[in-house]
Amino acid sequence: MADTKREIERKYDASPDTRLPDLTQVAGVAGVRDRGVDELDAVYYDTGDLRLAAASVTLRRRTGGADAGWHLKLPVAPGVRDEISAPLSDDVPAELAALVRVYTREAALDPVVRLRSVRAVRHLLDADGALLAELSRDEVHAERPPGGDGVVRWDEIEVELADGGDPAFLDAVDKKLRKAGLRRSTAPSKLARALADTGAAPAPRPEAPTPRTAGDHILRYLREQSDALVAHDPGVRRDVPDAVHQMRVATRRLRSALRTYRKILDRDATGPVIDELTWLAGELGVARDQEVLAERLRSGVGALPDTLVLGPVAARLKAWSVAGEADARGTAVAALDSARYLALLSSLDALFASPPLLKAAGKAADAALPDAVLKEYDRLSRRVEHALALPAGQERDVALHDARKAAKRARYAAEAATQALGRPARRFAKRMKAVQKVLGDHQDSVVARGALRDLAIAANAAGEPSFTWGLLYGQESAGAAEREAELPQVWERATAPGLRADLTG
């Protein structure tokens, strides 16, 4: 079973002659304890074309030291990585290989660099003897695999924050080290430096040119969403909070932009990609919808006075939630493990490599994009007016849900155009988000009522009181009615005079 920890560190260039300052002069440091010297031997794995290195991901097998084993490091922010470890074995652990499949696809993972380090370790301690940070001084010897070219060596100093520590402490240490003449390393990792110094660094991703045309702006937005989809893949597999939601949002934004801007990108070419994004959003949606529903029901129960919670309500809700979340997570991970998902990623790569641009893509953004956004607004307007004309009931619930989807699509259309159109597009997106929120709260209530009915039936069949479930059902019904009553005013504010003129300039 893999273990995970958040790694927050700073790296500094050093030489054999580098002398460390007295770190007990750093605020909070009461002592520095020598922890001895370790000899570490790490072999880094990657694809032949270094896809992991290009994504700032490292995978290694290391012996020596206190944490021998396999280590996968995923970037979170500059100087911050999540390290997932697994026990020492001969082959890449399947669970770590799965976490990088979004990068490797079907390519094999093979040794690309071997790093042997002599590491002197010191612990920076507070007045109670608790660890603040670990400072290590490494003499590194790097070489490419047998048959490869390049052998390099260097010295570096690394300061890693203790688990749960305040990152501001590293700023204080940094100030002391810089004053002593040390300089931050420009390489984000030992592997990156080894590859660069042996002439084997992956080719940098081409910098996107400054967007000039409508097509440039939409392609840039699509690339951002595709990158977000890929970045959240490992988090979904690791069950990181909000990862499913963020990946699903990226998927929906991609799909929405391809639909909305069909005069920019040829729909005949993007249609199959849209279909596959719809499939992926649906598979992720099972997990996300379960998350939202479970939290809504837990909040509802938690808000009730104890005198109104009759029977084993918490136990039944927990059992229902755990079972549902396990099934939903299994669905999401199975989708990410499928050949269909890998094919979708390849289709997105192909789309960016050779964009199917139409004539309108060459127009100025302010001439081509507003019409597409306003078409989504018109679709929303028709659906809202249709829903408001219906009597309360199931038909109206369905119509309001359709309006919610249209509001989200109109919002995403404006967000995709924000960089090109600026403040008017941001204002438009904010208005559409307000409509989406009211409609979303209503739909969540519809879904919650269905779940509450099922829970009440199950409780009754087990001989338990169903009063609490019925009470919550009534509260959800009342809340839905309030959202329906609120919608006309929200819609009126969202469609204030000048909306079209504001967007078209």
ROLUMLUM-87710 format. One record per residue (C-alpha): residue number from 1; x, y negated, z negated; residue in one letter. Coordinates in steps of 0.2 Angstrom, whole numbers, plus 5000, padded with zeros to 4 digits. Example, Ala and Ser with C-alpha at 12.3 -4.5 7.8 and 13.67 -1.06 7.14 Angstrom:
2
> 1 / 5062 / 5022 / 4961 / A $
> 2 / 5068 / 5005 / 4964 / S $
END
This chain:
505
> 1 / 5000 / 5000 / 5000 / M $
> 2 / 5007 / 4983 / 5005 / A $
> 3 / 5009 / 4969 / 4992 / D $
> 4 / 5008 / 4951 / 4996 / T $
> 5 / 5016 / 4935 / 4989 / K $
> 6 / 5017 / 4917 / 4994 / R $
> 7 / 5035 / 4912 / 4998 / E $
> 8 / 5039 / 4893 / 4996 / I $
> 9 / 5057 / 4890 / 4999 / E $
> 10 / 5070 / 4878 / 5005 / R $
> 11 / 5086 / 4882 / 5015 / K $
> 12 / 5103 / 4873 / 5015 / Y $
> 13 / 5118 / 4874 / 5026 / D $
> 14 / 5134 / 4879 / 5016 / A $
> 15 / 5152 / 4884 / 5018 / S $
> 16 / 5163 / 4895 / 5007 / P $
> 17 / 5169 / 4878 / 5000 / D $
> 18 / 5152 / 4871 / 4995 / T $
> 19 / 5151 / 4868 / 4977 / R $
> 20 / 5134 / 4867 / 4968 / L $
> 21 / 5130 / 4852 / 4957 / P $
> 22 / 5124 / 4854 / 4939 / D $
> 23 / 5106 / 4859 / 4941 / L $
> 24 / 5102 / 4857 / 4922 / T $
> 25 / 5101 / 4839 / 4927 / Q $
> 26 / 5085 / 4842 / 4937 / V $
> 27 / 5070 / 4838 / 4927 / A $
> 28 / 5063 / 4853 / 4919 / G $
> 29 / 5078 / 4864 / 4920 / V $
> 30 / 5084 / 4870 / 4903 / A $
> 31 / 5096 / 4883 / 4909 / G $
> 32 / 5104 / 4892 / 4924 / V $
> 33 / 5106 / 4911 / 4922 / R $
> 34 / 5118 / 4921 / 4933 / D $
> 35 / 5109 / 4936 / 4940 / R $
> 36 / 5124 / 4944 / 4948 / G $
> 37 / 5128 / 4949 / 4966 / V $
> 38 / 5118 / 4960 / 4978 / D $
> 39 / 5123 / 4967 / 4995 / E $
> 40 / 5109 / 4967 / 5007 / L $
> 41 / 5107 / 4976 / 5024 / D $
> 42 / 5092 / 4970 / 5034 / A $
> 43 / 5087 / 4976 / 5052 / V $
> 44 / 5074 / 4965 / 5060 / Y $
> 45 / 5062 / 4972 / 5072 / Y $
> 46 / 5053 / 4963 / 5087 / D $
> 47 / 5048 / 4966 / 5105 / T $
> 48 / 5060 / 4966 / 5119 / G $
> 49 / 5055 / 4948 / 5123 / D $
> 50 / 5055 / 4943 / 5105 / L $
> 51 / 5036 / 4939 / 5103 / R $
> 52 / 5037 / 4939 / 5084 / L $
> 53 / 5051 / 4927 / 5084 / A $
> 54 / 5042 / 4915 / 5096 / A $
> 55 / 5028 / 4915 / 5084 / A $
> 56 / 5040 / 4912 / 5069 / S $
> 57 / 5035 / 4929 / 5062 / V $
> 58 / 5048 / 4941 / 5055 / T $
> 59 / 5048 / 4959 / 5052 / L $
> 60 / 5063 / 4968 / 5043 / R $
> 61 / 5068 / 4984 / 5035 / R $
> 62 / 5080 / 4980 / 5021 / R $
> 63 / 5090 / 4990 / 5009 / T $
> 64 / 5099 / 4984 / 4993 / G $
> 65 / 5093 / 4972 / 4980 / G $
> 66 / 5078 / 4973 / 4969 / A $
> 67 / 5065 / 4972 / 4983 / D $
> 68 / 5072 / 4985 / 4996 / A $
> 69 / 5058 / 4990 / 5009 / G $
> 70 / 5049 / 4983 / 5023 / W $
> 71 / 5045 / 4964 / 5023 / H $
> 72 / 5033 / 4955 / 5035 / L $
> 73 / 5033 / 4936 / 5034 / K $
> 74 / 5019 / 4926 / 5042 / L $
> 75 / 5020 / 4907 / 5043 / P $
> 76 / 5008 / 4896 / 5033 / V $
> 77 / 5016 / 4879 / 5034 / A $
> 78 / 5034 / 4872 / 5035 / P $
> 79 / 5044 / 4881 / 5021 / G $
> 80 / 5029 / 4892 / 5016 / V $
> 81 / 5026 / 4910 / 5022 / R $
> 82 / 5016 / 4924 / 5016 / D $
> 83 / 5027 / 4939 / 5013 / E $
> 84 / 5019 / 4956 / 5014 / I $
> 85 / 5030 / 4971 / 5008 / S $
> 86 / 5028 / 4990 / 5010 / A $
> 87 / 5039 / 5004 / 5003 / P $
> 88 / 5055 / 5009 / 5012 / L $
> 89 / 5052 / 5021 / 5026 / S $
> 90 / 5061 / 5026 / 5043 / D $
> 91 / 5047 / 5019 / 5054 / D $
> 92 / 5038 / 5003 / 5054 / V $
> 93 / 5023 / 5005 / 5042 / P $
> 94 / 5007 / 5006 / 5052 / A $
> 95 / 4999 / 4993 / 5041 / E $
> 96 / 5012 / 4980 / 5045 / L $
> 97 / 5012 / 4985 / 5064 / A $
> 98 / 4993 / 4981 / 5064 / A $
> 99 / 4996 / 4964 / 5056 / L $
> 100 / 5007 / 4959 / 5071 / V $
> 101 / 4997 / 4968 / 5085 / R $
> 102 / 4990 / 4951 / 5090 / V $
> 103 / 5007 / 4946 / 5095 / Y $
> 104 / 5015 / 4963 / 5101 / T $
> 105 / 4999 / 4969 / 5110 / R $
> 106 / 5005 / 4986 / 5117 / E $
> 107 / 5024 / 4982 / 5116 / A $
> 108 / 5036 / 4993 / 5106 / A $
> 109 / 5044 / 4986 / 5090 / L $
> 110 / 5063 / 4989 / 5091 / D $
> 111 / 5078 / 4983 / 5081 / P $
> 112 / 5084 / 4966 / 5088 / V $
> 113 / 5096 / 4959 / 5074 / V $
> 114 / 5105 / 4967 / 5059 / R $
> 115 / 5110 / 4955 / 5045 / L $
> 116 / 5122 / 4960 / 5031 / R $
> 117 / 5122 / 4948 / 5017 / S $
> 118 / 5132 / 4946 / 5000 / V $
> 119 / 5120 / 4937 / 4989 / R $
> 120 / 5124 / 4928 / 4973 / A $
> 121 / 5108 / 4925 / 4963 / V $
> 122 / 5105 / 4912 / 4949 / R $
> 123 / 5089 / 4909 / 4940 / H $
> 124 / 5083 / 4891 / 4936 / L $
> 125 / 5074 / 4892 / 4919 / L $
> 126 / 5063 / 4880 / 4909 / D $
> 127 / 5065 / 4878 / 4890 / A $
> 128 / 5054 / 4893 / 4886 / D $
> 129 / 5065 / 4904 / 4897 / G $
> 130 / 5052 / 4905 / 4911 / A $
> 131 / 5058 / 4906 / 4929 / L $
> 132 / 5056 / 4890 / 4939 / L $
> 133 / 5065 / 4895 / 4955 / A $
> 134 / 5078 / 4907 / 4961 / E $
> 135 / 5093 / 4900 / 4969 / L $
> 136 / 5103 / 4912 / 4980 / S $
> 137 / 5120 / 4909 / 4989 / R $
> 138 / 5122 / 4920 / 5004 / D $
> 139 / 5137 / 4925 / 5015 / E $
> 140 / 5128 / 4931 / 5031 / V $
> 141 / 5135 / 4942 / 5044 / H $
> 142 / 5124 / 4944 / 5059 / A $
> 143 / 5125 / 4956 / 5074 / E $
> 144 / 5115 / 4961 / 5088 / R $
> 145 / 5111 / 4980 / 5090 / P $
> 146 / 5124 / 4992 / 5097 / P $
> 147 / 5126 / 4987 / 5115 / G $
> 148 / 5121 / 4969 / 5112 / G $
> 149 / 5131 / 4954 / 5113 / D $
> 150 / 5135 / 4942 / 5099 / G $
> 151 / 5142 / 4943 / 5081 / V $
> 152 / 5141 / 4927 / 5070 / V $
> 153 / 5143 / 4923 / 5051 / R $
> 154 / 5138 / 4908 / 5041 / W $
> 155 / 5134 / 4903 / 5023 / D $
> 156 / 5118 / 4896 / 5016 / E $
> 157 / 5109 / 4892 / 5000 / I $
> 158 / 5091 / 4896 / 4997 / E $
> 159 / 5080 / 4890 / 4983 / V $
> 160 / 5063 / 4899 / 4981 / E $
> 161 / 5050 / 4893 / 4970 / L $
> 162 / 5044 / 4905 / 4956 / A $
> 163 / 5026 / 4913 / 4959 / D $
> 164 / 5013 / 4900 / 4954 / G $
> 165 / 5026 / 4886 / 4952 / G $
> 166 / 5023 / 4868 / 4957 / D $
> 167 / 5031 / 4864 / 4974 / P $
> 168 / 5036 / 4847 / 4968 / A $
> 169 / 5049 / 4855 / 4958 / F $
> 170 / 5058 / 4860 / 4974 / L $
> 171 / 5058 / 4841 / 4979 / D $
> 172 / 5067 / 4838 / 4963 / A $
> 173 / 5080 / 4851 / 4966 / V $
> 174 / 5081 / 4845 / 4984 / D $
> 175 / 5085 / 4828 / 4979 / K $
> 176 / 5100 / 4834 / 4968 / K $
> 177 / 5107 / 4846 / 4981 / L $
> 178 / 5106 / 4832 / 4994 / R $
> 179 / 5115 / 4820 / 4983 / K $
> 180 / 5129 / 4833 / 4981 / A $
> 181 / 5131 / 4833 / 5000 / G $
> 182 / 5120 / 4848 / 5005 / L $
> 183 / 5109 / 4847 / 5020 / R $
> 184 / 5093 / 4856 / 5024 / R $
> 185 / 5095 / 4870 / 5037 / S $
> 186 / 5087 / 4866 / 5054 / T $
> 187 / 5084 / 4885 / 5056 / A $
> 188 / 5067 / 4891 / 5049 / P $
> 189 / 5074 / 4908 / 5045 / S $
> 190 / 5090 / 4918 / 5045 / K $
> 191 / 5083 / 4928 / 5060 / L $
> 192 / 5080 / 4912 / 5070 / A $
> 193 / 5098 / 4906 / 5066 / R $
> 194 / 5105 / 4923 / 5071 / A $
> 195 / 5096 / 4923 / 5087 / L $
> 196 / 5100 / 4906 / 5091 / A $
> 197 / 5119 / 4908 / 5087 / D $
> 198 / 5120 / 4924 / 5097 / T $
> 199 / 5112 / 4916 / 5112 / G $
> 200 / 5096 / 4927 / 5111 / A $
> 201 / 5083 / 4915 / 5105 / A $
> 202 / 5066 / 4917 / 5113 / P $
> 203 / 5062 / 4904 / 5126 / A $
> 204 / 5053 / 4889 / 5118 / P $
> 205 / 5034 / 4888 / 5123 / R $
> 206 / 5033 / 4874 / 5136 / P $
> 207 / 5027 / 4857 / 5129 / E $
> 208 / 5010 / 4853 / 5134 / A $
> 209 / 5011 / 4837 / 5145 / P $
> 210 / 5001 / 4822 / 5139 / T $
> 211 / 4983 / 4825 / 5145 / P $
> 212 / 4979 / 4813 / 5159 / R $
> 213 / 4964 / 4821 / 5168 / T $
> 214 / 4948 / 4829 / 5162 / A $
> 215 / 4955 / 4846 / 5166 / G $
> 216 / 4971 / 4842 / 5155 / D $
> 217 / 4960 / 4838 / 5140 / H $
> 218 / 4949 / 4853 / 5141 / I $
> 219 / 4964 / 4865 / 5144 / L $
> 220 / 4973 / 4858 / 5129 / R $
> 221 / 4958 / 4860 / 5118 / Y $
> 222 / 4955 / 4878 / 5124 / L $
> 223 / 4974 / 4882 / 5120 / R $
> 224 / 4972 / 4875 / 5103 / E $
> 225 / 4957 / 4886 / 5099 / Q $
> 226 / 4965 / 4901 / 5107 / S $
> 227 / 4980 / 4898 / 5096 / D $
> 228 / 4969 / 4897 / 5081 / A $
> 229 / 4961 / 4913 / 5085 / L $
> 230 / 4978 / 4922 / 5086 / V $
> 231 / 4984 / 4914 / 5070 / A $
> 232 / 4969 / 4920 / 5060 / H $
> 233 / 4970 / 4938 / 5066 / D $
> 234 / 4982 / 4944 / 5052 / P $
> 235 / 4971 / 4935 / 5039 / G $
> 236 / 4955 / 4944 / 5044 / V $
> 237 / 4965 / 4961 / 5043 / R $
> 238 / 4971 / 4956 / 5026 / R $
> 239 / 4954 / 4950 / 5020 / D $
> 240 / 4961 / 4932 / 5017 / V $
> 241 / 4946 / 4921 / 5011 / P $
> 242 / 4939 / 4911 / 5025 / D $
> 243 / 4949 / 4920 / 5038 / A $
> 244 / 4934 / 4928 / 5046 / V $
> 245 / 4925 / 4911 / 5047 / H $
> 246 / 4939 / 4902 / 5055 / Q $
> 247 / 4943 / 4915 / 5068 / M $
> 248 / 4924 / 4916 / 5072 / R $
> 249 / 4924 / 4897 / 5074 / V $
> 250 / 4938 / 4897 / 5086 / A $
> 251 / 4930 / 4911 / 5096 / T $
> 252 / 4914 / 4901 / 5097 / R $
> 253 / 4923 / 4885 / 5101 / R $
> 254 / 4932 / 4893 / 5115 / L $
> 255 / 4915 / 4901 / 5122 / R $
> 256 / 4906 / 4885 / 5120 / S $
> 257 / 4919 / 4874 / 5129 / A $
> 258 / 4920 / 4887 / 5144 / L $
> 259 / 4901 / 4886 / 5145 / R $
> 260 / 4899 / 4867 / 5143 / T $
> 261 / 4913 / 4862 / 5155 / Y $
> 262 / 4909 / 4874 / 5169 / R $
> 263 / 4911 / 4859 / 5182 / K $
> 264 / 4929 / 4859 / 5176 / I $
> 265 / 4933 / 4877 / 5175 / L $
> 266 / 4926 / 4889 / 5188 / D $
> 267 / 4912 / 4899 / 5179 / R $
> 268 / 4915 / 4914 / 5191 / D $
> 269 / 4932 / 4916 / 5184 / A $
> 270 / 4928 / 4912 / 5166 / T $
> 271 / 4911 / 4921 / 5165 / G $
> 272 / 4919 / 4938 / 5160 / P $
> 273 / 4930 / 4929 / 5146 / V $
> 274 / 4914 / 4921 / 5140 / I $
> 275 / 4906 / 4938 / 5139 / D $
> 276 / 4920 / 4945 / 5129 / E $
> 277 / 4921 / 4930 / 5117 / L $
> 278 / 4902 / 4933 / 5114 / T $
> 279 / 4906 / 4951 / 5109 / W $
> 280 / 4920 / 4946 / 5098 / L $
> 281 / 4910 / 4932 / 5089 / A $
> 282 / 4896 / 4945 / 5086 / G $
> 283 / 4908 / 4958 / 5078 / E $
> 284 / 4916 / 4945 / 5067 / L $
> 285 / 4899 / 4938 / 5063 / G $
> 286 / 4893 / 4953 / 5054 / V $
> 287 / 4907 / 4950 / 5041 / A $
> 288 / 4904 / 4931 / 5040 / R $
> 289 / 4885 / 4932 / 5039 / D $
> 290 / 4887 / 4945 / 5025 / Q $
> 291 / 4899 / 4933 / 5016 / E $
> 292 / 4887 / 4918 / 5017 / V $
> 293 / 4872 / 4928 / 5012 / L $
> 294 / 4880 / 4937 / 4997 / A $
> 295 / 4887 / 4920 / 4990 / E $
> 296 / 4869 / 4912 / 4993 / R $
> 297 / 4861 / 4926 / 4983 / L $
> 298 / 4874 / 4926 / 4969 / R $
> 299 / 4872 / 4907 / 4967 / S $
> 300 / 4853 / 4909 / 4967 / G $
> 301 / 4853 / 4922 / 4953 / V $
> 302 / 4867 / 4912 / 4943 / G $
> 303 / 4856 / 4897 / 4943 / A $
> 304 / 4841 / 4905 / 4935 / L $
> 305 / 4838 / 4905 / 4916 / P $
> 306 / 4842 / 4921 / 4908 / D $
> 307 / 4823 / 4923 / 4903 / T $
> 308 / 4819 / 4924 / 4922 / L $
> 309 / 4832 / 4938 / 4926 / V $
> 310 / 4823 / 4954 / 4923 / L $
> 311 / 4831 / 4971 / 4925 / G $
> 312 / 4848 / 4975 / 4932 / P $
> 313 / 4848 / 4961 / 4944 / V $
> 314 / 4867 / 4958 / 4944 / A $
> 315 / 4872 / 4976 / 4945 / A $
> 316 / 4860 / 4979 / 4960 / R $
> 317 / 4866 / 4963 / 4969 / L $
> 318 / 4884 / 4968 / 4966 / K $
> 319 / 4881 / 4986 / 4973 / A $
> 320 / 4872 / 4979 / 4988 / W $
> 321 / 4885 / 4966 / 4991 / S $
> 322 / 4900 / 4977 / 4990 / V $
> 323 / 4892 / 4990 / 5001 / A $
> 324 / 4888 / 4977 / 5014 / G $
> 325 / 4905 / 4968 / 5014 / E $
> 326 / 4914 / 4985 / 5016 / A $
> 327 / 4904 / 4989 / 5031 / D $
> 328 / 4905 / 4972 / 5038 / A $
> 329 / 4924 / 4971 / 5036 / R $
> 330 / 4926 / 4988 / 5044 / G $
> 331 / 4916 / 4981 / 5059 / T $
> 332 / 4928 / 4966 / 5061 / A $
> 333 / 4944 / 4976 / 5059 / V $
> 334 / 4938 / 4989 / 5071 / A $
> 335 / 4935 / 4976 / 5084 / A $
> 336 / 4953 / 4969 / 5081 / L $
> 337 / 4960 / 4986 / 5083 / D $
> 338 / 4951 / 4989 / 5099 / S $
> 339 / 4958 / 4989 / 5117 / A $
> 340 / 4944 / 4978 / 5122 / R $
> 341 / 4951 / 4964 / 5110 / Y $
> 342 / 4968 / 4966 / 5117 / L $
> 343 / 4961 / 4964 / 5134 / A $
> 344 / 4952 / 4948 / 5129 / L $
> 345 / 4968 / 4941 / 5123 / L $
> 346 / 4977 / 4945 / 5139 / S $
> 347 / 4962 / 4937 / 5149 / S $
> 348 / 4965 / 4921 / 5139 / L $
> 349 / 4984 / 4921 / 5143 / D $
> 350 / 4980 / 4924 / 5161 / A $
> 351 / 4967 / 4909 / 5161 / L $
> 352 / 4980 / 4897 / 5154 / F $
> 353 / 4994 / 4904 / 5166 / A $
> 354 / 4983 / 4900 / 5181 / S $
> 355 / 4968 / 4889 / 5176 / P $
> 356 / 4953 / 4891 / 5188 / P $
> 357 / 4951 / 4872 / 5189 / L $
> 358 / 4938 / 4864 / 5200 / L $
> 359 / 4938 / 4848 / 5209 / K $
> 360 / 4930 / 4838 / 5194 / A $
> 361 / 4945 / 4843 / 5184 / A $
> 362 / 4956 / 4830 / 5193 / G $
> 363 / 4944 / 4816 / 5188 / K $
> 364 / 4947 / 4804 / 5174 / A $
> 365 / 4941 / 4811 / 5157 / A $
> 366 / 4929 / 4797 / 5154 / D $
> 367 / 4921 / 4800 / 5171 / A $
> 368 / 4919 / 4819 / 5170 / A $
> 369 / 4917 / 4823 / 5151 / L $
> 370 / 4902 / 4813 / 5145 / P $
> 371 / 4889 / 4820 / 5157 / D $
> 372 / 4894 / 4838 / 5151 / A $
> 373 / 4892 / 4833 / 5133 / V $
> 374 / 4875 / 4824 / 5136 / L $
> 375 / 4868 / 4840 / 5145 / K $
> 376 / 4871 / 4849 / 5129 / E $
> 377 / 4862 / 4835 / 5120 / Y $
> 378 / 4847 / 4836 / 5132 / D $
> 379 / 4846 / 4855 / 5129 / R $
> 380 / 4846 / 4852 / 5110 / L $
> 381 / 4833 / 4838 / 5112 / S $
> 382 / 4821 / 4850 / 5121 / R $
> 383 / 4823 / 4864 / 5108 / R $
> 384 / 4821 / 4852 / 5093 / V $
> 385 / 4805 / 4845 / 5100 / E $
> 386 / 4798 / 4862 / 5105 / H $
> 387 / 4801 / 4869 / 5087 / A $
> 388 / 4793 / 4853 / 5079 / L $
> 389 / 4778 / 4856 / 5089 / A $
> 390 / 4775 / 4873 / 5083 / L $
> 391 / 4765 / 4878 / 5067 / P $
> 392 / 4775 / 4885 / 5052 / A $
> 393 / 4779 / 4903 / 5054 / G $
> 394 / 4790 / 4916 / 5062 / Q $
> 395 / 4789 / 4908 / 5080 / E $
> 396 / 4794 / 4892 / 5073 / R $
> 397 / 4808 / 4900 / 5063 / D $
> 398 / 4815 / 4907 / 5079 / V $
> 399 / 4813 / 4891 / 5088 / A $
> 400 / 4823 / 4882 / 5074 / L $
> 401 / 4837 / 4895 / 5075 / H $
> 402 / 4838 / 4892 / 5094 / D $
> 403 / 4839 / 4873 / 5090 / A $
> 404 / 4853 / 4876 / 5078 / R $
> 405 / 4863 / 4885 / 5091 / K $
> 406 / 4860 / 4871 / 5103 / A $
> 407 / 4866 / 4858 / 5090 / A $
> 408 / 4882 / 4868 / 5087 / K $
> 409 / 4885 / 4869 / 5105 / R $
> 410 / 4882 / 4850 / 5107 / A $
> 411 / 4894 / 4847 / 5092 / R $
> 412 / 4908 / 4858 / 5099 / Y $
> 413 / 4906 / 4849 / 5116 / A $
> 414 / 4909 / 4832 / 5109 / A $
> 415 / 4924 / 4839 / 5098 / E $
> 416 / 4932 / 4846 / 5114 / A $
> 417 / 4931 / 4828 / 5121 / A $
> 418 / 4936 / 4819 / 5106 / T $
> 419 / 4954 / 4817 / 5111 / Q $
> 420 / 4949 / 4810 / 5128 / A $
> 421 / 4934 / 4799 / 5123 / L $
> 422 / 4939 / 4794 / 5105 / G $
> 423 / 4927 / 4786 / 5092 / R $
> 424 / 4911 / 4788 / 5102 / P $
> 425 / 4914 / 4807 / 5104 / A $
> 426 / 4918 / 4808 / 5085 / R $
> 427 / 4902 / 4799 / 5081 / R $
> 428 / 4892 / 4810 / 5092 / F $
> 429 / 4899 / 4826 / 5085 / A $
> 430 / 4896 / 4819 / 5067 / K $
> 431 / 4877 / 4816 / 5072 / R $
> 432 / 4876 / 4834 / 5079 / M $
> 433 / 4884 / 4841 / 5064 / K $
> 434 / 4871 / 4833 / 5053 / A $
> 435 / 4857 / 4841 / 5063 / V $
> 436 / 4866 / 4858 / 5063 / Q $
> 437 / 4867 / 4857 / 5044 / K $
> 438 / 4849 / 4855 / 5041 / V $
> 439 / 4845 / 4869 / 5054 / L $
> 440 / 4858 / 4880 / 5047 / G $
> 441 / 4851 / 4879 / 5029 / D $
> 442 / 4834 / 4883 / 5036 / H $
> 443 / 4841 / 4899 / 5045 / Q $
> 444 / 4851 / 4904 / 5030 / D $
> 445 / 4835 / 4904 / 5020 / S $
> 446 / 4826 / 4915 / 5033 / V $
> 447 / 4840 / 4927 / 5032 / V $
> 448 / 4840 / 4927 / 5013 / A $
> 449 / 4822 / 4930 / 5012 / R $
> 450 / 4824 / 4946 / 5023 / G $
> 451 / 4837 / 4952 / 5011 / A $
> 452 / 4828 / 4948 / 4995 / L $
> 453 / 4813 / 4957 / 5002 / R $
> 454 / 4823 / 4973 / 5005 / D $
> 455 / 4831 / 4971 / 4987 / L $
> 456 / 4814 / 4969 / 4979 / A $
> 457 / 4808 / 4985 / 4988 / I $
> 458 / 4823 / 4995 / 4983 / A $
> 459 / 4821 / 4989 / 4965 / A $
> 460 / 4803 / 4993 / 4964 / N $
> 461 / 4807 / 5011 / 4971 / A $
> 462 / 4820 / 5013 / 4957 / A $
> 463 / 4807 / 5008 / 4944 / G $
> 464 / 4815 / 4991 / 4941 / E $
> 465 / 4806 / 4975 / 4939 / P $
> 466 / 4805 / 4966 / 4956 / S $
> 467 / 4800 / 4949 / 4948 / F $
> 468 / 4817 / 4940 / 4950 / T $
> 469 / 4818 / 4945 / 4968 / W $
> 470 / 4801 / 4938 / 4971 / G $
> 471 / 4805 / 4922 / 4962 / L $
> 472 / 4821 / 4920 / 4973 / L $
> 473 / 4810 / 4923 / 4988 / Y $
> 474 / 4798 / 4910 / 4983 / G $
> 475 / 4812 / 4897 / 4980 / Q $
> 476 / 4820 / 4901 / 4997 / E $
> 477 / 4803 / 4898 / 5005 / S $
> 478 / 4801 / 4882 / 4997 / A $
> 479 / 4818 / 4877 / 5002 / G $
> 480 / 4815 / 4881 / 5020 / A $
> 481 / 4799 / 4870 / 5020 / A $
> 482 / 4809 / 4856 / 5013 / E $
> 483 / 4822 / 4858 / 5027 / R $
> 484 / 4808 / 4858 / 5040 / E $
> 485 / 4801 / 4842 / 5032 / A $
> 486 / 4818 / 4834 / 5033 / E $
> 487 / 4822 / 4838 / 5051 / L $
> 488 / 4812 / 4824 / 5059 / P $
> 489 / 4821 / 4811 / 5049 / Q $
> 490 / 4838 / 4819 / 5052 / V $
> 491 / 4834 / 4820 / 5071 / W $
> 492 / 4828 / 4802 / 5072 / E $
> 493 / 4845 / 4796 / 5064 / R $
> 494 / 4855 / 4807 / 5076 / A $
> 495 / 4846 / 4801 / 5091 / T $
> 496 / 4847 / 4782 / 5087 / A $
> 497 / 4846 / 4770 / 5101 / P $
> 498 / 4862 / 4768 / 5111 / G $
> 499 / 4868 / 4786 / 5109 / L $
> 500 / 4870 / 4789 / 5128 / R $
> 501 / 4877 / 4772 / 5131 / A $
> 502 / 4890 / 4774 / 5117 / D $
> 503 / 4896 / 4790 / 5124 / L $
> 504 / 4897 / 4784 / 5142 / T $
> 505 / 4905 / 4767 / 5138 / G $
END
